[in-house]
Amino acid sequence: MADNTTNIVTLADVAIGGSAVIRDFEEGARARRFVEMGFVPGTTVTVLRSAPLGDPIEYAVMGGRIAMRRSDASVILVEVSF
């Protein structure tokens, strides 16, 4: 029997090479800005790589690639399946 455990974390917490589904934004976040960039709830996002010092991080979302600061990624809530 498979265990389909899910976990809600921030996008900044997802490891390089990992994927997650966007669920929501923290209260007070600039949600409209993120949606315009393609970070739409229900969309899968993959962490591609980070800069040598860890900031910014490159993500693949909706067929594009976007670099985002870790502080911005920390307000996007995602669901990671194990």
Biopython code that builds the backbone (N, CA, C, O; Angstrom):
import numpy as np
from Bio.PDB.StructureBuilder import StructureBuilder

atoms = [
    (1, "MET", "N", (0.851, -1.173, 0.000)),
    (1, "MET", "CA", (0.000, 0.000, 0.000)),
    (1, "MET", "C", (0.893, 1.231, 0.000)),
    (1, "MET", "O", (1.840, 1.311, 0.782)),
    (2, "ALA", "N", (0.601, 2.184, -0.866)),
    (2, "ALA", "CA", (1.398, 3.409, -0.975)),
    (2, "ALA", "C", (0.896, 4.454, 0.002)),
    (2, "ALA", "O", (-0.306, 4.575, 0.237)),
    (3, "ASP", "N", (1.828, 5.209, 0.569)),
    (3, "ASP", "CA", (1.495, 6.284, 1.489)),
    (3, "ASP", "C", (1.632, 7.600, 0.734)),
    (3, "ASP", "O", (2.748, 8.001, 0.401)),
    (4, "ASN", "N", (0.531, 8.276, 0.460)),
    (4, "ASN", "CA", (0.548, 9.530, -0.290)),
    (4, "ASN", "C", (0.484, 10.714, 0.670)),
    (4, "ASN", "O", (-0.528, 11.411, 0.734)),
    (5, "THR", "N", (1.549, 10.935, 1.403)),
    (5, "THR", "CA", (1.617, 12.026, 2.353)),
    (5, "THR", "C", (1.951, 13.316, 1.613)),
    (5, "THR", "O", (2.822, 13.334, 0.743)),
    (6, "THR", "N", (1.256, 14.392, 1.964)),
    (6, "THR", "CA", (1.555, 15.683, 1.361)),
    (6, "THR", "C", (2.013, 16.629, 2.455)),
    (6, "THR", "O", (1.734, 16.431, 3.637)),
    (7, "ASN", "N", (2.712, 17.649, 2.033)),
    (7, "ASN", "CA", (3.269, 18.595, 2.981)),
    (7, "ASN", "C", (3.198, 19.989, 2.364)),
    (7, "ASN", "O", (3.583, 20.178, 1.210)),
    (8, "ILE", "N", (2.710, 20.963, 3.126)),
    (8, "ILE", "CA", (2.670, 22.349, 2.680)),
    (8, "ILE", "C", (3.906, 23.059, 3.226)),
    (8, "ILE", "O", (4.131, 23.106, 4.435)),
    (9, "VAL", "N", (4.698, 23.609, 2.312)),
    (9, "VAL", "CA", (5.908, 24.347, 2.661)),
    (9, "VAL", "C", (5.944, 25.590, 1.788)),
    (9, "VAL", "O", (5.043, 25.812, 0.980)),
    (10, "THR", "N", (6.982, 26.397, 1.948)),
    (10, "THR", "CA", (7.136, 27.539, 1.045)),
    (10, "THR", "C", (7.971, 27.100, -0.149)),
    (10, "THR", "O", (8.707, 26.116, -0.072)),
    (11, "LEU", "N", (7.857, 27.825, -1.242)),
    (11, "LEU", "CA", (8.618, 27.501, -2.439)),
    (11, "LEU", "C", (10.119, 27.571, -2.163)),
    (11, "LEU", "O", (10.890, 26.827, -2.769)),
    (12, "ALA", "N", (10.537, 28.440, -1.268)),
    (12, "ALA", "CA", (11.954, 28.565, -0.914)),
    (12, "ALA", "C", (12.492, 27.302, -0.237)),
    (12, "ALA", "O", (13.703, 27.080, -0.220)),
    (13, "ASP", "N", (11.601, 26.472, 0.321)),
    (13, "ASP", "CA", (12.013, 25.263, 1.030)),
    (13, "ASP", "C", (12.164, 24.042, 0.130)),
    (13, "ASP", "O", (12.688, 23.020, 0.572)),
    (14, "VAL", "N", (11.723, 24.123, -1.110)),
    (14, "VAL", "CA", (11.787, 22.983, -2.025)),
    (14, "VAL", "C", (13.228, 22.837, -2.528)),
    (14, "VAL", "O", (13.853, 23.811, -2.948)),
    (15, "ALA", "N", (13.735, 21.621, -2.479)),
    (15, "ALA", "CA", (15.123, 21.347, -2.875)),
    (15, "ALA", "C", (15.316, 21.474, -4.385)),
    (15, "ALA", "O", (14.368, 21.333, -5.158)),
    (16, "ILE", "N", (16.542, 21.740, -4.786)),
    (16, "ILE", "CA", (16.881, 21.811, -6.208)),
    (16, "ILE", "C", (16.555, 20.459, -6.848)),
    (16, "ILE", "O", (16.919, 19.403, -6.331)),
    (17, "GLY", "N", (15.865, 20.521, -7.979)),
    (17, "GLY", "CA", (15.429, 19.310, -8.666)),
    (17, "GLY", "C", (14.046, 18.849, -8.253)),
    (17, "GLY", "O", (13.456, 17.984, -8.900)),
    (18, "GLY", "N", (13.526, 19.423, -7.180)),
    (18, "GLY", "CA", (12.208, 19.050, -6.696)),
    (18, "GLY", "C", (11.095, 19.814, -7.383)),
    (18, "GLY", "O", (11.317, 20.881, -7.956)),
    (19, "SER", "N", (9.905, 19.262, -7.321)),
    (19, "SER", "CA", (8.722, 19.899, -7.882)),
    (19, "SER", "C", (7.643, 19.990, -6.824)),
    (19, "SER", "O", (7.610, 19.203, -5.878)),
    (20, "ALA", "N", (6.761, 20.962, -6.997)),
    (20, "ALA", "CA", (5.660, 21.154, -6.066)),
    (20, "ALA", "C", (4.513, 21.834, -6.800)),
    (20, "ALA", "O", (4.696, 22.408, -7.873)),
    (21, "VAL", "N", (3.333, 21.759, -6.206)),
    (21, "VAL", "CA", (2.151, 22.404, -6.770)),
    (21, "VAL", "C", (1.849, 23.643, -5.937)),
    (21, "VAL", "O", (1.765, 23.570, -4.711)),
    (22, "ILE", "N", (1.688, 24.768, -6.602)),
    (22, "ILE", "CA", (1.389, 26.019, -5.908)),
    (22, "ILE", "C", (-0.021, 25.941, -5.336)),
    (22, "ILE", "O", (-0.962, 25.575, -6.042)),
    (23, "ARG", "N", (-0.169, 26.281, -4.062)),
    (23, "ARG", "CA", (-1.467, 26.222, -3.401)),
    (23, "ARG", "C", (-2.013, 27.595, -3.039)),
    (23, "ARG", "O", (-3.204, 27.848, -3.223)),
    (24, "ASP", "N", (-1.168, 28.489, -2.526)),
    (24, "ASP", "CA", (-1.665, 29.782, -2.035)),
    (24, "ASP", "C", (-0.474, 30.704, -1.798)),
    (24, "ASP", "O", (0.673, 30.347, -2.066)),
    (25, "PHE", "N", (-0.770, 31.891, -1.292)),
    (25, "PHE", "CA", (0.257, 32.863, -0.937)),
    (25, "PHE", "C", (0.030, 33.265, 0.508)),
    (25, "PHE", "O", (-1.106, 33.284, 0.981)),
    (26, "GLU", "N", (1.114, 33.589, 1.215)),
    (26, "GLU", "CA", (0.960, 34.046, 2.591)),
    (26, "GLU", "C", (0.182, 35.350, 2.610)),
    (26, "GLU", "O", (0.214, 36.124, 1.653)),
    (27, "GLU", "N", (-0.505, 35.576, 3.694)),
    (27, "GLU", "CA", (-1.315, 36.784, 3.837)),
    (27, "GLU", "C", (-0.440, 38.023, 3.680)),
    (27, "GLU", "O", (0.651, 38.095, 4.246)),
    (28, "GLY", "N", (-0.914, 38.980, 2.922)),
    (28, "GLY", "CA", (-0.167, 40.208, 2.696)),
    (28, "GLY", "C", (0.818, 40.117, 1.544)),
    (28, "GLY", "O", (1.471, 41.105, 1.208)),
    (29, "ALA", "N", (0.933, 38.936, 0.931)),
    (29, "ALA", "CA", (1.867, 38.770, -0.192)),
    (29, "ALA", "C", (1.341, 39.498, -1.427)),
    (29, "ALA", "O", (0.142, 39.744, -1.561)),
    (30, "ARG", "N", (2.238, 39.827, -2.300)),
    (30, "ARG", "CA", (1.880, 40.489, -3.555)),
    (30, "ARG", "C", (1.422, 39.428, -4.555)),
    (30, "ARG", "O", (2.099, 39.174, -5.551)),
    (31, "ALA", "N", (0.279, 38.815, -4.285)),
    (31, "ALA", "CA", (-0.211, 37.680, -5.066)),
    (31, "ALA", "C", (-0.375, 38.030, -6.546)),
    (31, "ALA", "O", (-0.032, 37.224, -7.411)),
    (32, "ARG", "N", (-0.886, 39.196, -6.838)),
    (32, "ARG", "CA", (-1.122, 39.556, -8.239)),
    (32, "ARG", "C", (0.184, 39.534, -9.037)),
    (32, "ARG", "O", (0.211, 39.064, -10.174)),
    (33, "ARG", "N", (1.237, 40.027, -8.455)),
    (33, "ARG", "CA", (2.551, 40.036, -9.120)),
    (33, "ARG", "C", (3.010, 38.615, -9.434)),
    (33, "ARG", "O", (3.506, 38.346, -10.528)),
    (34, "PHE", "N", (2.845, 37.710, -8.476)),
    (34, "PHE", "CA", (3.269, 36.327, -8.683)),
    (34, "PHE", "C", (2.418, 35.641, -9.750)),
    (34, "PHE", "O", (2.941, 34.895, -10.578)),
    (35, "VAL", "N", (1.122, 35.889, -9.733)),
    (35, "VAL", "CA", (0.234, 35.295, -10.739)),
    (35, "VAL", "C", (0.607, 35.790, -12.133)),
    (35, "VAL", "O", (0.604, 35.011, -13.086)),
    (36, "GLU", "N", (0.925, 37.066, -12.260)),
    (36, "GLU", "CA", (1.333, 37.608, -13.556)),
    (36, "GLU", "C", (2.623, 36.964, -14.065)),
    (36, "GLU", "O", (2.854, 36.906, -15.272)),
    (37, "MET", "N", (3.459, 36.484, -13.150)),
    (37, "MET", "CA", (4.711, 35.825, -13.526)),
    (37, "MET", "C", (4.494, 34.344, -13.844)),
    (37, "MET", "O", (5.424, 33.678, -14.301)),
    (38, "GLY", "N", (3.282, 33.809, -13.611)),
    (38, "GLY", "CA", (2.982, 32.416, -13.905)),
    (38, "GLY", "C", (2.836, 31.529, -12.696)),
    (38, "GLY", "O", (2.571, 30.335, -12.836)),
    (39, "PHE", "N", (3.004, 32.084, -11.504)),
    (39, "PHE", "CA", (2.883, 31.298, -10.278)),
    (39, "PHE", "C", (1.414, 31.277, -9.845)),
    (39, "PHE", "O", (1.017, 31.952, -8.895)),
    (40, "VAL", "N", (0.626, 30.485, -10.568)),
    (40, "VAL", "CA", (-0.821, 30.411, -10.386)),
    (40, "VAL", "C", (-1.147, 29.197, -9.524)),
    (40, "VAL", "O", (-0.608, 28.117, -9.766)),
    (41, "PRO", "N", (-2.023, 29.345, -8.516)),
    (41, "PRO", "CA", (-2.404, 28.181, -7.710)),
    (41, "PRO", "C", (-2.886, 27.026, -8.595)),
    (41, "PRO", "O", (-3.669, 27.220, -9.525)),
    (42, "GLY", "N", (-2.398, 25.825, -8.284)),
    (42, "GLY", "CA", (-2.713, 24.632, -9.055)),
    (42, "GLY", "C", (-1.657, 24.279, -10.086)),
    (42, "GLY", "O", (-1.706, 23.200, -10.677)),
    (43, "THR", "N", (-0.697, 25.177, -10.313)),
    (43, "THR", "CA", (0.358, 24.977, -11.300)),
    (43, "THR", "C", (1.559, 24.292, -10.656)),
    (43, "THR", "O", (1.903, 24.570, -9.507)),
    (44, "THR", "N", (2.188, 23.398, -11.405)),
    (44, "THR", "CA", (3.398, 22.730, -10.924)),
    (44, "THR", "C", (4.614, 23.600, -11.229)),
    (44, "THR", "O", (4.736, 24.162, -12.318)),
    (45, "VAL", "N", (5.498, 23.699, -10.259)),
    (45, "VAL", "CA", (6.731, 24.467, -10.411)),
    (45, "VAL", "C", (7.900, 23.554, -10.033)),
    (45, "VAL", "O", (7.808, 22.770, -9.088)),
    (46, "THR", "N", (8.995, 23.666, -10.783)),
    (46, "THR", "CA", (10.186, 22.855, -10.538)),
    (46, "THR", "C", (11.357, 23.779, -10.224)),
    (46, "THR", "O", (11.549, 24.799, -10.884)),
    (47, "VAL", "N", (12.133, 23.414, -9.216)),
    (47, "VAL", "CA", (13.317, 24.187, -8.843)),
    (47, "VAL", "C", (14.469, 23.701, -9.722)),
    (47, "VAL", "O", (14.841, 22.528, -9.671)),
    (48, "LEU", "N", (15.031, 24.600, -10.526)),
    (48, "LEU", "CA", (16.078, 24.214, -11.459)),
    (48, "LEU", "C", (17.478, 24.352, -10.878)),
    (48, "LEU", "O", (18.271, 23.412, -10.932)),
    (49, "ARG", "N", (17.782, 25.522, -10.324)),
    (49, "ARG", "CA", (19.130, 25.754, -9.765)),
    (49, "ARG", "C", (19.125, 27.049, -8.977)),
    (49, "ARG", "O", (18.185, 27.842, -9.036)),
    (50, "SER", "N", (20.211, 27.236, -8.236)),
    (50, "SER", "CA", (20.357, 28.490, -7.486)),
    (50, "SER", "C", (21.720, 29.091, -7.793)),
    (50, "SER", "O", (22.631, 28.403, -8.253)),
    (51, "ALA", "N", (21.840, 30.367, -7.536)),
    (51, "ALA", "CA", (23.114, 31.058, -7.708)),
    (51, "ALA", "C", (24.111, 30.504, -6.690)),
    (51, "ALA", "O", (23.702, 29.879, -5.712)),
    (52, "PRO", "N", (25.403, 30.721, -6.900)),
    (52, "PRO", "CA", (26.416, 30.165, -5.996)),
    (52, "PRO", "C", (26.192, 30.488, -4.514)),
    (52, "PRO", "O", (26.496, 29.658, -3.657)),
    (53, "LEU", "N", (25.678, 31.652, -4.204)),
    (53, "LEU", "CA", (25.435, 31.993, -2.801)),
    (53, "LEU", "C", (24.000, 31.706, -2.370)),
    (53, "LEU", "O", (23.588, 32.098, -1.279)),
    (54, "GLY", "N", (23.237, 31.019, -3.228)),
    (54, "GLY", "CA", (21.894, 30.583, -2.877)),
    (54, "GLY", "C", (20.776, 31.546, -3.229)),
    (54, "GLY", "O", (19.612, 31.250, -2.958)),
    (55, "ASP", "N", (21.085, 32.674, -3.818)),
    (55, "ASP", "CA", (20.045, 33.649, -4.137)),
    (55, "ASP", "C", (20.453, 34.416, -5.379)),
    (55, "ASP", "O", (21.553, 34.969, -5.373)),
    (56, "PRO", "N", (19.679, 34.500, -6.430)),
    (56, "PRO", "CA", (18.308, 34.019, -6.601)),
    (56, "PRO", "C", (18.259, 32.534, -6.973)),
    (56, "PRO", "O", (19.285, 31.875, -7.141)),
    (57, "ILE", "N", (17.028, 32.039, -7.092)),
    (57, "ILE", "CA", (16.766, 30.649, -7.449)),
    (57, "ILE", "C", (16.017, 30.652, -8.779)),
    (57, "ILE", "O", (15.153, 31.500, -9.006)),
    (58, "GLU", "N", (16.346, 29.709, -9.653)),
    (58, "GLU", "CA", (15.665, 29.618, -10.943)),
    (58, "GLU", "C", (14.592, 28.529, -10.886)),
    (58, "GLU", "O", (14.840, 27.411, -10.434)),
    (59, "TYR", "N", (13.389, 28.887, -11.361)),
    (59, "TYR", "CA", (12.241, 27.976, -11.356)),
    (59, "TYR", "C", (11.719, 27.792, -12.773)),
    (59, "TYR", "O", (11.808, 28.698, -13.601)),
    (60, "ALA", "N", (11.173, 26.608, -13.044)),
    (60, "ALA", "CA", (10.461, 26.354, -14.294)),
    (60, "ALA", "C", (8.977, 26.328, -13.950)),
    (60, "ALA", "O", (8.532, 25.552, -13.104)),
    (61, "VAL", "N", (8.219, 27.197, -14.626)),
    (61, "VAL", "CA", (6.783, 27.268, -14.375)),
    (61, "VAL", "C", (6.082, 27.675, -15.662)),
    (61, "VAL", "O", (6.495, 28.627, -16.323)),
    (62, "MET", "N", (5.045, 26.973, -16.013)),
    (62, "MET", "CA", (4.216, 27.250, -17.188)),
    (62, "MET", "C", (5.046, 27.409, -18.467)),
    (62, "MET", "O", (4.781, 28.305, -19.268)),
    (63, "GLY", "N", (6.038, 26.552, -18.660)),
    (63, "GLY", "CA", (6.834, 26.561, -19.875)),
    (63, "GLY", "C", (7.933, 27.607, -19.921)),
    (63, "GLY", "O", (8.642, 27.713, -20.921)),
    (64, "GLY", "N", (8.085, 28.373, -18.867)),
    (64, "GLY", "CA", (9.125, 29.400, -18.821)),
    (64, "GLY", "C", (10.061, 29.179, -17.652)),
    (64, "GLY", "O", (9.852, 28.298, -16.818)),
    (65, "ARG", "N", (11.089, 29.991, -17.612)),
    (65, "ARG", "CA", (12.054, 29.959, -16.510)),
    (65, "ARG", "C", (12.095, 31.332, -15.873)),
    (65, "ARG", "O", (12.191, 32.353, -16.554)),
    (66, "ILE", "N", (12.019, 31.337, -14.541)),
    (66, "ILE", "CA", (11.987, 32.600, -13.810)),
    (66, "ILE", "C", (12.963, 32.522, -12.648)),
    (66, "ILE", "O", (12.975, 31.542, -11.904)),
    (67, "ALA", "N", (13.781, 33.555, -12.492)),
    (67, "ALA", "CA", (14.666, 33.661, -11.332)),
    (67, "ALA", "C", (13.974, 34.540, -10.308)),
    (67, "ALA", "O", (13.427, 35.592, -10.637)),
    (68, "MET", "N", (14.008, 34.092, -9.064)),
    (68, "MET", "CA", (13.312, 34.802, -7.992)),
    (68, "MET", "C", (14.157, 34.794, -6.724)),
    (68, "MET", "O", (14.832, 33.812, -6.417)),
    (69, "ARG", "N", (14.109, 35.894, -6.002)),
    (69, "ARG", "CA", (14.811, 35.947, -4.718)),
    (69, "ARG", "C", (14.171, 34.973, -3.733)),
    (69, "ARG", "O", (12.969, 34.714, -3.781)),
    (70, "ARG", "N", (14.989, 34.449, -2.854)),
    (70, "ARG", "CA", (14.501, 33.518, -1.831)),
    (70, "ARG", "C", (13.433, 34.179, -0.951)),
    (70, "ARG", "O", (12.487, 33.514, -0.528)),
    (71, "SER", "N", (13.574, 35.472, -0.673)),
    (71, "SER", "CA", (12.590, 36.159, 0.164)),
    (71, "SER", "C", (11.222, 36.213, -0.511)),
    (71, "SER", "O", (10.200, 36.136, 0.172)),
    (72, "ASP", "N", (11.182, 36.345, -1.842)),
    (72, "ASP", "CA", (9.907, 36.308, -2.558)),
    (72, "ASP", "C", (9.340, 34.893, -2.582)),
    (72, "ASP", "O", (8.140, 34.705, -2.385)),
    (73, "ALA", "N", (10.182, 33.908, -2.819)),
    (73, "ALA", "CA", (9.737, 32.513, -2.868)),
    (73, "ALA", "C", (9.207, 32.041, -1.513)),
    (73, "ALA", "O", (8.430, 31.089, -1.450)),
    (74, "SER", "N", (9.619, 32.695, -0.444)),
    (74, "SER", "CA", (9.195, 32.264, 0.898)),
    (74, "SER", "C", (7.753, 32.651, 1.220)),
    (74, "SER", "O", (7.244, 32.254, 2.267)),
    (75, "VAL", "N", (7.083, 33.407, 0.364)),
    (75, "VAL", "CA", (5.663, 33.741, 0.612)),
    (75, "VAL", "C", (4.724, 32.948, -0.287)),
    (75, "VAL", "O", (3.507, 33.119, -0.214)),
    (76, "ILE", "N", (5.283, 32.072, -1.143)),
    (76, "ILE", "CA", (4.459, 31.211, -2.008)),
    (76, "ILE", "C", (4.354, 29.845, -1.337)),
    (76, "ILE", "O", (5.362, 29.176, -1.111)),
    (77, "LEU", "N", (3.129, 29.440, -1.021)),
    (77, "LEU", "CA", (2.897, 28.165, -0.354)),
    (77, "LEU", "C", (2.673, 27.090, -1.400)),
    (77, "LEU", "O", (1.873, 27.264, -2.319)),
    (78, "VAL", "N", (3.380, 25.982, -1.258)),
    (78, "VAL", "CA", (3.304, 24.884, -2.216)),
    (78, "VAL", "C", (3.069, 23.571, -1.494)),
    (78, "VAL", "O", (3.311, 23.443, -0.294)),
    (79, "GLU", "N", (2.588, 22.596, -2.261)),
    (79, "GLU", "CA", (2.348, 21.251, -1.735)),
    (79, "GLU", "C", (3.333, 20.303, -2.383)),
    (79, "GLU", "O", (3.400, 20.196, -3.607)),
    (80, "VAL", "N", (4.096, 19.617, -1.551)),
    (80, "VAL", "CA", (5.084, 18.656, -2.022)),
    (80, "VAL", "C", (4.584, 17.266, -1.676)),
    (80, "VAL", "O", (4.223, 17.012, -0.527)),
    (81, "SER", "N", (4.555, 16.356, -2.650)),
    (81, "SER", "CA", (4.132, 14.978, -2.396)),
    (81, "SER", "C", (5.359, 14.103, -2.171)),
    (81, "SER", "O", (6.400, 14.280, -2.804)),
    (82, "PHE", "N", (5.208, 13.171, -1.266)),
    (82, "PHE", "CA", (6.305, 12.237, -0.985)),
    (82, "PHE", "C", (5.953, 10.852, -1.457)),
    (82, "PHE", "O", (6.751, 9.927, -1.308)),
]
sb = StructureBuilder()
sb.init_structure("model")
sb.init_model(0)
sb.init_chain("A")
sb.init_seg("    ")
for serial, (resi, resn, name, xyz) in enumerate(atoms, 1):
    if name == "N":
        sb.init_residue(resn, " ", resi, " ")
    sb.init_atom(name, np.array(xyz, "f"), 0.0, 1.0, " ", f" {name:<3s}", serial, name[0])
structure = sb.get_structure()
